[in-house]
Amino acid sequence: MTSAIVLGGSRGIGKAISDSLKSIEIDVFAASKKDIDTSDLDSVREFVKNHNQTDILILNTGGPAPKPFHTITEEDWKLYHNQLFLGFCIILQNIKINDGGYIFLISSNIIKEPNPKLIISSAYRAAFAEVFKVLSKEYAQKNISCINIAPGPINTDRTKELIENIKEFEKTLPMKRLGKPEEIGSFVKSIIENNIKYLSGVTINFDGANSNYVF
């Protein structure tokens, strides 16, 4: 039976992906923060010791609260360096993805349009996206597809934490609504279910036409 590990799989986008994969009879381990905290490298090492092989890996984690650059502490940088960058690197070094599998990175649209209020997230998500792109060529030799999904405003608790007046914010969006986590779940499911392999090493902007960048 095909197996999947979904980090952050108990809520938001991660849960939507977990539910979608379960619907096509994939054996999903939906890891919550109590299973693995990517900001705690001991937690990461313990997790990969017990979960060292899978067919599908979803790299997904939350990010920091908004903070002006000059108020960011050294501890903040270290914490999110681990959570958004080094923790994922350790995971990829220690979890074997079976040939013909998939790795999905759930990053953010800020990797292309940095947000001054989310400068830590902008920096480390962009850094790991570069690592992921480089590794996609290596994984391709084993027919493993690597897809970076960069969500824009999605209807999750995280978005509600970042935006004070959701209703007013929605009026500014091209589709006049937030994206649904289930839309991302259905996208991941369709890629796997239809065995789409040649779509690899790419970043998918999942933002309802809200971004201004072309590539």
Secondary structure, DSSP 8 states (H G I E B T S, - for coil): --EEEEETTTSHHHHHHHHHHHTTT-EEEEE-TTT--TT-HHHHHHHHHH--EEEEEEE---------GGG--HHHHHHHHIIIIIHHHHHHHHSEEEEEEEEEEE--GGGTS--GGGHHHHHHHHHHHHHHHHHHHHHHTTT-EEEEEEE-SBSSHHHHHH-S-HHHHHHTSTTSS-B-HHHHHHHHHHHHHTT--S--SEEEEESTT------
